[in-house]
Amino acid sequence: MGSVSLLALLAAAIVFSAGGILVGWVLVKGKPNPQKGEPYECGIPTDTSPWQQFTIGYYLFALLFLIFDVELVFLYPWAVVVKEVGMAALFEIGIFIFILFVGFLYAHKKGALQWK
């Protein structure tokens, strides 16, 4: 990929991004009102300020979910080539799952999976 191709790709990205924003700005007629500025709470009017602090446990739980969810994606390519690679693939995925399990045990021991 030469520098000309890279510049063309960069120019196309800028044009498409700016074009989408420009089209949305021109075609959409926004009518601001106080109701649009309120946070959406499933149709229930809010009683308190929407800017509340949440415990770190929620974020930690979400991050742990993402870590284990993304790691699970690596099992799909392994499943495709497991017959071709043979016992080496089985041994390697065993190590991979063991490392994930140790991470899970560590998170469980630290209390990261408990709602407080």
N, C-alpha and C positions, 0 to 999 in steps of 0.2 A: 504494500500500500504506500504509494508515494505521497509526497507532501501536498501535491495538487488534489489528490483524492481526499486527503484528510481535511484540507481547507474547504472543499466542496461539501463534505459531510458536516462540518462545523457550520457553514453558511446555511445549509438546509435545516439543521436543527434550530438555528436562531430564527429563520424565516417561519418555520412551522410553529414554533413556540410563540413568537410575537404575533403571528397571524391568528392563532387560536384565541389569544387574549384580546386582540383587537376586534375580532368578529364578535366575541361575547360582549365586549364593552359597547359596540355599536348596536347590536340587535336586541339586547336585553334591556328593557326599560325598567329600571329599579325604582320602586316607590317606597322609600324608607318610612317606617312607622314604628312606634314603641313596641308593638307586639312582635315584630320581626327581630328585635334586639334581645328578647328574653330567651333564656335557656329553655330548651325543650325537655320536659319531664313527663313524657307519655300523656300529655293532655292535662296534667294536674298542675294548677298554679303553684309556683314555688313560694315557700314560707320564709326561707332564709336566703342569705346571699349564696350565689352559685360558687363563689370562690371559697371552698372549704379545703382544709388539709386532710389528706388521707394518710393512713399509716403506711410505712414503707413495706409492710408485708404484702400488700396488694401488688406493688410493682415487682417485688422479689418473686412472688408467685408467678406473675406473668412472664418474667424473664426466664425463670426455670422452665416454664412450659415451652417458650420459644426455643430454648437451648435443646431440650429433648425432642421437640418436634422437628427441628431442622436436622438434628443428628439422625432421626429416623429416615429422612430423605436419602441418606447415604446407603440405606439397605436396599433400595430399589435397583441401583446399578449392580450391586453385588448379586442380587437374585437373578439378574439377566445372565451373568457370566459364570455362575457357580458351577455349572456342569463342565464348562470348558477349562476352568482353572483347577478344579478338583479339591483335594484335601488341603492344599495351601489356602484356598479361599475360606474353607470352613474354619481353619485354625485362626486366620486373621480376623474373621468376623466374630469369633469367640472372644478374642482379645478386645475387639472394639466394644462388644456388648458388656464385657467385664468392666472396662473403663467407665462406660455409662452407668453401670450398676453401682460402682464405687462412688461416682459423683452423686447418684441418687441417695445412697446411704449417708454420705456426708451432709447433703442438704437436709435429710430427715433428722440426722443427729443434731444439727444446729437449730432445728425447729423452724426451718424455712417453709415447710409444707403445712404448718398449723395456722389456723385463723386465730388471731389474738383478740 
